Amino acid sequence: QKGTDIEPLRIGFLGAGGFARHTIYPALHLAPVALQAVCDADEDRAKAAAGKFGTGRYYTDRHEMFEKEDLEAVIISMGPDPRQPLVLETLAAGYHVFTPKPPAPSLEETITLAETAEKHGKTLMVNFQRRFSQGVRQAKAIMQTESFGTLTQLFCSFCSGKYPTVKSYLLDFAIHHFDLARHIAGADVKELSVFHNEVDGQGAFAVAVEYANGAVGSLQLTSQRLWRRNYDYIEITGQHEYIVLDGLWGAQHFTESGNTFTSNFSDERNGELTGDGISLTEFVNSIREDREPVSSIQDCVGTMRFYDAVLQRKKGVITL
């Protein structure tokens, strides 16, 4: 994924917690980036991450890192609440920013991020890595073929084990499929209806959707299942062809003339399969090519509008 003609992007990294060390740090080698330094309030964590993945230079004060390092961009990996002011500060300081999902703690704060990035002329990309997963990339390629025809229906199921609150389930987990549904459909949500129940603090949602391009669909979302089992299940229907993603490592393509199944289970946390490495590469390419990236903060406002509409759980048909 690195290529040979792209100048590596000089990056700093804010955050060296367990999630970052499990996901983003291991994917850095797949992208044209040069990790200059790591900053974390925990000195031991910063030192360990810098030694394993970067130059060995580390800080516990981000302002010192910004002053001493020649950076073009900063990856900020932590929860949305502590991350929000840091992203605003980093954009204002003149750096491009790459963050994990969700974009922000709320729709309103996502809009603030989009306005701030535009004000300072900087790229802010959100790592909705499922867009770049092997299965989704295969599905999107099939959808572009003449034989697949027009997208007519899209079904997404994304279920988890227990969450502390219904809101935390929607913002931390279900947000992936609010985003993925828009990405696969290639259109924003036009109208939706939300049905839900809550039992022992856990939510279950059935969401009916009409997209701006005329396709219809539904989302099955619940935190009443089990962790690490049967997460992503997607059915994409065109015109007498359809695609099934049972997990995101491959695609099943069904046609009248025959079926094609592809899969890769070699390493389910591999940055190429999950999309983390390809997402980082898109971030770099968009900066070098001076264009908006896939999964830009501007695009992700649409994802957060979808999330917010489901969160509000208003009765009847909701128009976005």
C-alpha positions in Angstrom: 0.0 0.0 0.0 2.9 2.4 0.5 3.8 2.9 -3.1 7.2 4.3 -4.1 6.4 7.8 -5.3 4.7 9.3 -2.3 6.7 11.4 0.2 6.1 9.9 3.6 3.9 12.1 5.8 5.7 13.2 9.0 3.3 12.4 11.8 3.1 12.7 15.6 0.9 10.4 17.6 -1.2 11.6 20.6 -2.3 8.5 22.7 -0.6 5.2 23.4 -3.4 3.3 25.0 -4.4 -0.3 24.4 -6.8 0.4 21.6 -4.3 2.4 19.6 -1.5 -0.1 20.2 -3.9 -2.9 18.9 -5.2 -1.1 15.8 -3.5 2.0 14.5 0.1 1.6 15.5 0.5 -1.9 13.9 -1.1 -0.5 10.6 1.4 2.4 10.3 3.9 0.2 8.3 1.2 -0.2 5.6 1.0 3.5 4.9 3.4 6.1 3.6 4.0 7.7 7.0 7.0 8.5 9.1 6.2 8.4 12.8 8.4 11.1 14.3 7.3 11.0 18.0 4.7 9.7 20.4 3.0 11.6 23.2 1.0 10.2 26.1 0.4 11.3 29.7 1.7 7.9 30.8 5.5 8.1 30.1 6.0 4.3 30.1 3.3 3.9 27.5 4.7 6.7 25.3 8.2 5.3 25.6 7.1 1.8 24.7 5.1 2.8 21.7 7.8 5.1 20.4 10.4 2.4 20.7 8.3 -0.3 19.0 6.7 1.7 16.2 8.7 4.9 15.7 11.9 6.7 16.2 12.1 6.2 20.0 11.3 9.9 20.7 8.5 10.4 23.1 6.8 13.1 25.2 4.3 13.6 27.9 3.6 17.2 26.9 2.0 17.6 23.5 3.0 21.3 23.3 6.7 20.2 23.7 6.2 17.7 20.9 4.7 20.3 18.6 7.5 22.7 19.3 10.4 20.2 18.9 9.2 18.0 16.1 8.8 18.8 12.4 5.3 17.4 11.9 2.8 17.7 9.1 0.0 15.7 10.7 -1.1 14.2 14.1 -3.0 11.0 14.8 -5.1 11.5 18.0 -6.3 8.2 19.4 -8.5 8.3 22.5 -12.2 8.5 23.4 -14.3 11.2 21.8 -14.8 13.4 24.9 -11.1 14.0 25.8 -10.2 14.0 22.1 -12.5 16.8 21.0 -10.6 19.8 22.5 -7.3 18.3 21.3 -8.5 18.0 17.7 -9.7 21.6 17.7 -6.4 22.7 19.2 -4.3 20.6 16.8 -6.2 21.9 13.7 -5.7 25.5 14.9 -2.0 24.8 15.4 -1.8 24.0 11.7 -1.7 20.2 11.5 -3.8 17.7 9.5 -5.5 15.2 11.9 -6.5 11.6 11.7 -8.7 10.2 14.5 -10.6 7.0 15.2 -14.4 6.9 15.2 -16.8 8.3 16.3 -16.0 11.8 14.9 -17.1 13.6 18.1 -19.3 13.1 21.1 -22.4 14.6 19.3 -23.7 15.8 16.0 -23.2 19.5 17.0 -19.6 18.9 18.0 -19.0 17.1 14.7 -20.2 20.1 12.8 -17.9 22.2 14.9 -15.0 20.0 13.9 -15.9 20.3 10.2 -16.2 24.0 10.4 -12.8 24.3 12.2 -11.0 22.0 9.7 -12.4 24.2 6.8 -11.5 27.4 8.6 -7.8 26.4 9.0 -7.6 24.6 5.6 -6.6 21.3 7.1 -7.7 17.7 6.5 -9.5 15.9 9.3 -10.2 12.3 8.5 -12.1 9.8 10.7 -10.9 6.2 10.6 -14.2 4.4 9.7 -11.9 1.5 8.7 -14.8 -0.8 7.7 -15.2 1.3 4.5 -11.7 0.1 3.5 -12.0 -3.5 4.6 -11.4 -6.3 2.0 -15.1 -7.4 1.8 -16.5 -3.9 1.4 -13.9 -2.9 -1.2 -14.8 -6.1 -3.2 -18.5 -5.3 -2.8 -18.1 -1.7 -4.0 -16.2 -3.0 -7.1 -19.0 -5.5 -7.9 -21.6 -2.8 -7.5 -19.9 -0.7 -10.3 -20.4 -3.5 -12.9 -23.1 -3.2 -15.5 -24.5 -6.6 -14.6 -25.2 -5.7 -11.0 -27.4 -2.8 -12.1 -28.9 -0.3 -9.7 -28.7 -0.7 -5.9 -32.3 -1.5 -4.8 -32.0 -2.7 -1.2 -29.4 -2.8 1.6 -29.6 -4.8 4.8 -27.1 -4.3 7.6 -26.9 -6.2 10.9 -24.3 -5.2 13.5 -24.9 -6.6 17.0 -22.7 -6.7 20.2 -22.6 -7.7 23.8 -23.5 -5.5 26.7 -22.8 -1.8 26.8 -23.0 0.6 29.8 -25.8 2.6 28.1 -27.9 2.5 25.0 -26.2 5.8 23.9 -22.7 4.3 24.3 -23.7 1.3 22.2 -25.0 3.6 19.4 -22.0 6.0 19.5 -19.2 3.5 20.0 -20.5 0.4 18.1 -23.5 0.9 15.9 -21.9 4.1 14.5 -19.8 1.8 12.3 -22.9 0.7 10.4 -24.5 4.1 10.3 -21.4 5.1 8.4 -21.0 1.9 6.4 -24.7 1.9 5.2 -24.2 5.4 3.8 -20.9 4.4 2.2 -22.2 1.3 0.5 -25.4 2.9 -0.6 -23.4 5.8 -2.1 -26.0 8.2 -0.8 -27.2 9.9 2.4 -30.3 8.9 4.3 -33.4 10.7 3.1 -36.0 9.3 5.5 -36.0 6.7 8.3 -38.2 5.2 10.9 -36.9 3.8 14.2 -38.4 1.0 16.3 -36.7 0.0 19.5 -37.0 -1.6 22.9 -34.8 -1.5 26.0 -34.5 -4.4 28.4 -32.2 -4.3 31.4 -30.5 -1.3 30.0 -29.7 -2.8 26.7 -31.2 -1.5 23.4 -32.5 -3.3 20.3 -33.2 -1.3 17.2 -34.9 -1.9 13.8 -34.3 1.0 11.5 -36.1 1.3 8.1 -34.3 3.6 5.7 -34.8 5.3 2.3 -31.7 6.7 0.7 -31.4 9.8 -1.5 -30.7 7.6 -4.5 -34.0 5.7 -4.2 -32.6 2.5 -2.6 -34.3 1.2 0.5 -33.0 -0.8 3.4 -32.9 -1.7 7.1 -30.5 -2.0 10.0 -30.7 -4.5 12.7 -28.8 -3.3 15.8 -28.7 -4.6 19.3 -26.4 -4.9 22.4 -28.3 -8.1 23.5 -26.0 -10.5 21.8 -22.4 -11.8 22.5 -19.0 -10.2 22.1 -16.6 -11.4 19.4 -19.3 -13.3 17.4 -21.2 -12.6 14.2 -20.6 -8.8 14.1 -21.0 -7.7 10.5 -23.6 -9.2 8.2 -24.7 -7.2 5.1 -26.9 -8.0 2.1 -26.6 -5.8 -1.0 -29.2 -6.3 -3.7 -28.9 -4.9 -7.2 -31.0 -6.1 -10.1 -31.1 -9.9 -10.1 -27.7 -10.0 -8.5 -26.8 -9.7 -4.8 -23.8 -9.6 -2.5 -23.5 -11.0 1.0 -20.8 -10.0 3.5 -20.7 -12.4 6.4 -17.9 -10.7 8.2 -15.7 -8.2 6.3 -12.8 -10.4 5.1 -14.5 -11.5 1.9 -17.6 -11.3 -0.3 -20.2 -13.7 -1.6 -21.5 -12.7 -5.1 -24.6 -14.4 -6.3 -25.7 -14.2 -10.0 -27.9 -16.2 -12.4 -24.8 -17.6 -14.2 -23.0 -18.7 -11.0 -21.7 -17.7 -7.6 -18.3 -16.4 -6.5 -17.1 -16.6 -2.9 -13.9 -15.0 -1.7 -12.5 -15.0 1.8 -9.3 -14.5 3.8 -9.2 -15.6 7.4 -5.4 -15.5 7.7 -5.4 -12.7 10.4 -8.6 -11.0 11.3 -6.7 -8.0 12.8 -4.5 -7.6 9.8 -4.4 -3.9 8.8 -5.0 -4.7 5.2 -8.1 -6.8 5.8 -9.6 -4.5 8.4 -8.9 -1.4 6.4 -6.8 0.4 9.0 -3.7 0.5 6.8 -5.6 1.5 3.6 -7.5 4.2 5.6 -4.1 5.7 6.7 -2.9 5.6 3.1 -6.0 7.4 1.9 -5.3 10.1 4.5 -1.8 10.6 3.2 -2.8 10.5 -0.5 -5.6 13.0 0.0 -3.1 15.5 1.6 -0.5 15.0 -1.1 -3.1 15.3 -3.8 -4.8 18.3 -2.1 -8.3 16.7 -2.1 -10.9 15.7 0.4 -10.4 12.1 1.7 -12.9 9.3 1.8 -14.4 9.5 5.3 -13.6 13.2 5.7 -15.0 15.0 8.7 -17.4 16.8 6.2 -18.7 13.5 5.0 -19.0 12.1 8.5 -21.4 14.9 9.5 -23.9 12.7 7.5 -23.1 9.7 9.5 -23.6 11.6 12.8 -27.0 12.9 11.5 -28.0 9.3 11.0 -26.8 8.4 14.5 -28.5 11.4 16.1 -31.8 10.5 14.4 -31.7 7.0 15.8 -30.6 8.2 19.2 -33.6 10.6 19.4 -36.0 7.7 18.6 -38.8 9.9 17.4 -42.0 8.2 16.3 -43.1 8.2 12.7 -41.1 9.0 9.6 -38.0 11.2 10.2 -36.7 13.3 7.3 -33.0 14.2 7.3 
